[in-house]
Amino acid sequence: MRRFLGGAALMALAACDPAGGFDPDFRHINSANLDTSAAARQAIAARPVADARGVISYPNYQV
């Protein structure tokens, strides 16, 4: 219980970082060795331009 509370306190303090600099690497916890780097690169891609009707088309859906 003490470790859990200590970890929760650390996470709460890290969330207060105004620059958002707290970025731990949790990849070693997962045994499947998932690689999410492609998804992260796509997440910061520029928004597509809307067509004449105002529809914004993404690879998997439209808004």
N, C-alpha and C positions, 0 to 999 in steps of 0.2 A: 504494500500500500504506500509505503514511504517513497519508493522509487517512482511509482505512478504519479504521486503528487509532485515530486521533484521534476519529473518530465513535463507535467502539465504546466507547472510554474515557468519552466524554461521556454516552452512554446508560447505561453502568454506574454512573456517579456520579449521574445523574438518578434511577435506580431506587432509590437509597439515600434519597431524600427521604421522611421519615416521614409528611409530610402529603399525599403524592401530588400535589404541586403541579405536576409536570412534565407539561404537556399541550400539545405542539406541534401546530400546524395543518398537516397534510400535504395538504390539499385541492388546493393549487396544483400538486402533483406529477402528479396524475392528469389526463389530457386529457379524460376523459369527464364531468368535473364531477358526480360522484355526490353525491347529497344523502342523508346517513344520519341527519339530525336526527330524522325520525319514528321510526326504529328505536331511537335513543338514548332518546327520550321513552318508548317502550313498554318498554324494558329496565328502567326504574326504576318501572314501574307496580306498584301493590300486588298482592300475591298473592291470587287469588280464594279465596273461602271454600269449604271442602269440603262436599259434600252429606251426606246421612244415612249413606251407605255409606263415607264418607271419601275419595271421589273428588274430586280437584281438576281442574276443567275449564278449559283454556286455549282460545283461539280455534282452534288447530290440532291439539291433542292433549290427552290426559287422563293424569293421574298417579295 
